[in-house]
Amino acid sequence: PVRPSVAVDGGMLRGEDDLTYKLADIIKAHQNVRRLEQEGAPGHVIEEFETLLQWHVATYMDNDLP
């Protein structure tokens, strides 16, 4: 299911909500990790991108995290 778009500027424009943008960030971060793994990137580089992916998932659940 797709989240409905939200009205912007009194309903004249439609836009995606914050959760939709955050889900897109999670998907992009996951794709980066998979790409790096497939390309044989060094472990420390993959770990940095995994940490970023974990942060995106955590802030999806609780946006008050630093």
CNS distance restraints for C-alpha pairs under 8 A (distance, minus, plus):
assign (resid   3 and name CA) (resid  20 and name CA) 7.22 0.50 0.50
assign (resid   4 and name CA) (resid  16 and name CA) 7.60 0.50 0.50
assign (resid   5 and name CA) (resid  14 and name CA) 5.99 0.50 0.50
assign (resid   5 and name CA) (resid  15 and name CA) 5.35 0.50 0.50
assign (resid   5 and name CA) (resid  16 and name CA) 4.88 0.50 0.50
assign (resid   5 and name CA) (resid  17 and name CA) 6.59 0.50 0.50
assign (resid   6 and name CA) (resid  14 and name CA) 5.60 0.50 0.50
assign (resid   6 and name CA) (resid  15 and name CA) 5.30 0.50 0.50
assign (resid   6 and name CA) (resid  16 and name CA) 5.95 0.50 0.50
assign (resid   6 and name CA) (resid  17 and name CA) 6.25 0.50 0.50
assign (resid   7 and name CA) (resid  11 and name CA) 4.52 0.50 0.50
assign (resid   7 and name CA) (resid  12 and name CA) 7.05 0.50 0.50
assign (resid   7 and name CA) (resid  13 and name CA) 5.94 0.50 0.50
assign (resid   7 and name CA) (resid  14 and name CA) 4.78 0.50 0.50
assign (resid   7 and name CA) (resid  15 and name CA) 6.38 0.50 0.50
assign (resid   8 and name CA) (resid  12 and name CA) 6.47 0.50 0.50
assign (resid   8 and name CA) (resid  13 and name CA) 5.02 0.50 0.50
assign (resid   8 and name CA) (resid  14 and name CA) 5.60 0.50 0.50
assign (resid   8 and name CA) (resid  15 and name CA) 6.48 0.50 0.50
assign (resid   9 and name CA) (resid  13 and name CA) 6.32 0.50 0.50
assign (resid  16 and name CA) (resid  20 and name CA) 6.11 0.50 0.50
assign (resid  16 and name CA) (resid  21 and name CA) 7.00 0.50 0.50
assign (resid  17 and name CA) (resid  21 and name CA) 6.69 0.50 0.50
assign (resid  18 and name CA) (resid  22 and name CA) 6.17 0.50 0.50
assign (resid  19 and name CA) (resid  23 and name CA) 6.11 0.50 0.50
assign (resid  19 and name CA) (resid  60 and name CA) 7.01 0.50 0.50
assign (resid  20 and name CA) (resid  24 and name CA) 6.33 0.50 0.50
assign (resid  21 and name CA) (resid  25 and name CA) 6.33 0.50 0.50
assign (resid  22 and name CA) (resid  26 and name CA) 6.29 0.50 0.50
assign (resid  22 and name CA) (resid  56 and name CA) 7.12 0.50 0.50
assign (resid  22 and name CA) (resid  60 and name CA) 6.23 0.50 0.50
assign (resid  23 and name CA) (resid  27 and name CA) 6.25 0.50 0.50
assign (resid  23 and name CA) (resid  60 and name CA) 7.55 0.50 0.50
assign (resid  24 and name CA) (resid  28 and name CA) 6.16 0.50 0.50
assign (resid  25 and name CA) (resid  29 and name CA) 6.08 0.50 0.50
assign (resid  25 and name CA) (resid  56 and name CA) 6.83 0.50 0.50
assign (resid  26 and name CA) (resid  30 and name CA) 6.12 0.50 0.50
assign (resid  26 and name CA) (resid  53 and name CA) 6.22 0.50 0.50
assign (resid  26 and name CA) (resid  56 and name CA) 5.74 0.50 0.50
assign (resid  26 and name CA) (resid  57 and name CA) 6.44 0.50 0.50
assign (resid  27 and name CA) (resid  31 and name CA) 6.17 0.50 0.50
assign (resid  28 and name CA) (resid  32 and name CA) 6.26 0.50 0.50
assign (resid  29 and name CA) (resid  33 and name CA) 6.40 0.50 0.50
assign (resid  29 and name CA) (resid  49 and name CA) 7.03 0.50 0.50
assign (resid  29 and name CA) (resid  50 and name CA) 7.89 0.50 0.50
assign (resid  29 and name CA) (resid  52 and name CA) 7.07 0.50 0.50
assign (resid  29 and name CA) (resid  53 and name CA) 5.29 0.50 0.50
assign (resid  30 and name CA) (resid  34 and name CA) 6.29 0.50 0.50
assign (resid  30 and name CA) (resid  50 and name CA) 7.87 0.50 0.50
assign (resid  30 and name CA) (resid  53 and name CA) 6.34 0.50 0.50
assign (resid  31 and name CA) (resid  35 and name CA) 6.03 0.50 0.50
assign (resid  32 and name CA) (resid  36 and name CA) 6.12 0.50 0.50
assign (resid  32 and name CA) (resid  49 and name CA) 7.20 0.50 0.50
assign (resid  33 and name CA) (resid  37 and name CA) 6.20 0.50 0.50
assign (resid  33 and name CA) (resid  46 and name CA) 6.20 0.50 0.50
assign (resid  33 and name CA) (resid  49 and name CA) 5.94 0.50 0.50
assign (resid  33 and name CA) (resid  50 and name CA) 6.38 0.50 0.50
assign (resid  34 and name CA) (resid  38 and name CA) 6.16 0.50 0.50
assign (resid  35 and name CA) (resid  39 and name CA) 6.11 0.50 0.50
assign (resid  36 and name CA) (resid  40 and name CA) 6.15 0.50 0.50
assign (resid  36 and name CA) (resid  41 and name CA) 5.25 0.50 0.50
assign (resid  36 and name CA) (resid  46 and name CA) 6.39 0.50 0.50
assign (resid  37 and name CA) (resid  41 and name CA) 6.09 0.50 0.50
assign (resid  37 and name CA) (resid  46 and name CA) 6.99 0.50 0.50
assign (resid  41 and name CA) (resid  45 and name CA) 6.62 0.50 0.50
assign (resid  41 and name CA) (resid  46 and name CA) 6.70 0.50 0.50
assign (resid  42 and name CA) (resid  46 and name CA) 6.58 0.50 0.50
assign (resid  43 and name CA) (resid  47 and name CA) 6.10 0.50 0.50
assign (resid  44 and name CA) (resid  48 and name CA) 6.34 0.50 0.50
assign (resid  45 and name CA) (resid  49 and name CA) 6.56 0.50 0.50
assign (resid  46 and name CA) (resid  50 and name CA) 6.10 0.50 0.50
assign (resid  47 and name CA) (resid  51 and name CA) 6.09 0.50 0.50
assign (resid  48 and name CA) (resid  52 and name CA) 6.35 0.50 0.50
assign (resid  49 and name CA) (resid  53 and name CA) 6.18 0.50 0.50
assign (resid  50 and name CA) (resid  54 and name CA) 6.16 0.50 0.50
assign (resid  51 and name CA) (resid  55 and name CA) 6.20 0.50 0.50
assign (resid  52 and name CA) (resid  56 and name CA) 6.30 0.50 0.50
assign (resid  53 and name CA) (resid  57 and name CA) 6.34 0.50 0.50
assign (resid  54 and name CA) (resid  58 and name CA) 6.08 0.50 0.50
assign (resid  55 and name CA) (resid  59 and name CA) 6.05 0.50 0.50
assign (resid  56 and name CA) (resid  60 and name CA) 6.11 0.50 0.50
assign (resid  57 and name CA) (resid  61 and name CA) 6.57 0.50 0.50
assign (resid  58 and name CA) (resid  62 and name CA) 6.09 0.50 0.50
assign (resid  58 and name CA) (resid  63 and name CA) 7.73 0.50 0.50
assign (resid  58 and name CA) (resid  65 and name CA) 7.68 0.50 0.50
assign (resid  59 and name CA) (resid  63 and name CA) 4.49 0.50 0.50
assign (resid  59 and name CA) (resid  64 and name CA) 7.16 0.50 0.50
assign (resid  59 and name CA) (resid  65 and name CA) 6.15 0.50 0.50
